[in-house]
């Protein structure tokens, strides 16, 4: 049976990490979280292959030339991030439930460059209202400035607009982590039943 790919998109402080941990605890058969290929420096606590695959800029650009990415982008022109097509294809052929973190620019790329891929993927966006974003931003960044928050808010507004155009589901992340998990599990069940 063909697998299915779920793209997770989010605004900052919306609980993406908590959702991932809660999904892993469910013991869902054939669940796999795909990792991004990145060219940024590895942080001291990171291990290559655990959260990301760290590659050189030259390797990444060679992979772009070879059309190996489903989607990729540069983060502020500092580092590349991308999703390899062959890993997605292998997972889908193996009947896996794949999850991949991607931002809305990446999803837009997939819609535009790989329109036939849509039938194999479902996307959802974790969102919080601006006032909650502000409160959580300053809780996590007590030294943060209004200018920092304004930049974050502008980015969030752009992501939200893109999500409304390209995402299948918008999830209210102000509810409890259990509520978010319940919604995501319902989406998995619905889409999985639709393709089986």
Secondary structure as UniProt FT lines:
FT   STRAND          4..10
FT   TURN            12..13
FT   HELIX           16..24
FT   TURN            25..27
FT   TURN            29..30
FT   STRAND          31..33
FT   STRAND          36..38
FT   TURN            44..45
FT   TURN            48..50
FT   STRAND          52..54
FT   HELIX           57..65
FT   TURN            66..67
FT   STRAND          69..75
FT   TURN            76..78
FT   STRAND          79..84
FT   HELIX           85..93
FT   TURN            94..95
FT   STRAND          97..101
FT   HELIX           104..113
FT   HELIX           115..120
FT   STRAND          121..127
FT   HELIX           130..140
FT   TURN            142..143
FT   HELIX           146..166
FT   STRAND          169..172
FT   TURN            173..174
FT   HELIX           177..195
//
